[in-house]
Amino acid sequence: MVLLTMTPAIVRAIETARDTRGDALENSQLLSEPSLAEPEVGKPISHSQLIDISKLLKQHTTPTVEGEQFPYHLNSWLKGSKIYIPPPPPKKEPVSIILLRMYS
C-alpha cells in the first residue's frame, strides 16, 4: 500500500466527502489504512482512499464548492503531495544507562 501526504486539496475533498456522505466514507475505511477522522496537511492517506473519495464525490455532489470549481481529478489533488515516510521510532536508551540507574 502506497501512503501519500495530504495536500490542502485532499483535506478539502475529505471534508466535502464527509459533509456529503460521511457514512459511506466511514464504511469504506479499512483497518490497515490511515484514519481520516482528523484530516490535516502532511498526514498520511492511501492511494485507494483517494480513489474511494474521488468516486464518492463524483456520485454525490455538485461540481462547485463555495462558488469555485472543485477539482475531482486525482492529479490536481496530488500536486505537492509526497510519499509519506513515518517518523522514526524513539531511540532506546543504551543498556549501560539503564544499569546505572538501577544500581544508583
C-alpha positions as CSV (number, residue, x, y, z in Angstrom):
1,M,0.0,0.0,0.0
2,V,1.3,3.4,-1.0
3,L,0.9,6.1,1.5
4,L,1.0,9.8,0.4
5,T,0.9,13.0,2.3
6,M,-2.3,15.0,2.4
7,T,-2.4,18.3,0.5
8,P,-4.8,21.2,1.1
9,A,-6.9,19.9,-1.8
10,I,-7.1,16.4,-0.3
11,V,-8.1,17.8,3.1
12,R,-10.9,19.8,1.4
13,A,-12.0,16.8,-0.6
14,I,-12.2,14.6,2.6
15,E,-14.2,17.3,4.4
16,T,-16.6,17.7,1.4
17,A,-17.0,13.9,1.3
18,R,-17.7,13.7,5.0
19,D,-20.3,16.5,4.7
20,T,-21.9,14.8,1.7
21,R,-21.9,11.1,2.7
22,G,-19.9,10.6,5.9
23,D,-21.4,7.2,6.5
24,A,-20.1,6.0,3.1
25,L,-16.7,7.4,3.8
26,E,-16.5,5.6,7.2
27,N,-17.8,2.3,5.8
28,S,-15.1,2.3,3.1
29,Q,-12.3,2.7,5.7
30,L,-10.2,-0.4,6.1
31,L,-8.4,-1.1,9.4
32,S,-5.0,-1.2,7.6
33,E,-5.5,2.3,6.2
34,P,-4.7,5.6,8.0
35,S,-7.6,7.3,9.8
36,L,-9.4,10.1,8.0
37,A,-11.1,11.3,11.2
38,E,-9.0,14.4,11.5
39,P,-7.5,15.3,8.1
40,E,-4.5,17.7,8.1
41,V,-1.9,18.6,5.5
42,G,1.0,16.3,5.8
43,K,-0.9,13.3,7.4
44,P,-0.9,10.0,5.5
45,I,-3.5,8.8,3.1
46,S,-3.5,5.7,0.9
47,H,-4.0,5.8,-2.8
48,S,-7.0,3.6,-2.5
49,Q,-8.6,6.0,-0.1
50,L,-8.1,8.8,-2.6
51,I,-9.8,6.8,-5.3
52,D,-12.8,6.0,-3.0
53,I,-13.1,9.7,-2.1
54,S,-13.0,10.7,-5.7
55,K,-15.7,8.2,-6.7
56,L,-17.9,9.3,-3.8
57,L,-17.6,13.0,-4.7
58,K,-18.3,12.3,-8.3
59,Q,-21.5,10.4,-7.5
60,H,-23.0,12.6,-4.7
61,T,-22.0,16.2,-5.1
62,T,-22.4,19.1,-7.5
63,P,-19.3,20.3,-9.3
64,T,-19.0,23.5,-7.3
65,V,-17.9,24.2,-3.7
66,E,-18.3,27.7,-2.3
67,G,-18.7,29.3,-5.7
68,E,-15.5,27.9,-7.2
69,Q,-14.9,24.9,-9.4
70,F,-13.9,21.9,-7.3
71,P,-11.4,19.6,-9.0
72,Y,-12.4,16.0,-8.8
73,H,-9.3,14.8,-10.6
74,L,-6.7,12.9,-8.6
75,N,-3.9,14.6,-10.4
76,S,-5.0,18.0,-9.1
77,W,-5.2,16.7,-5.5
78,L,-1.8,15.2,-5.7
79,K,0.1,18.4,-6.6
80,G,2.5,19.0,-3.8
81,S,2.0,15.5,-2.2
82,K,4.9,13.3,-1.4
83,I,5.4,9.7,-0.4
84,Y,4.6,9.5,3.3
85,I,7.6,8.4,5.5
86,P,6.6,7.7,9.1
87,P,8.7,9.4,11.8
88,P,11.4,7.1,13.1
89,P,10.7,5.2,16.4
90,P,12.1,6.8,19.5
91,K,15.7,5.9,20.3
92,K,16.1,3.3,23.0
93,E,18.3,4.2,26.0
94,P,21.7,2.4,26.0
95,V,21.8,-0.6,28.4
96,S,24.7,1.0,30.4
97,I,22.5,4.0,31.4
98,I,19.7,1.7,32.4
99,L,22.0,-0.4,34.6
100,L,23.5,2.7,36.2
101,R,20.0,3.9,37.1
102,M,19.1,0.5,38.6
103,Y,22.2,0.4,40.8
104,S,22.3,4.0,41.8
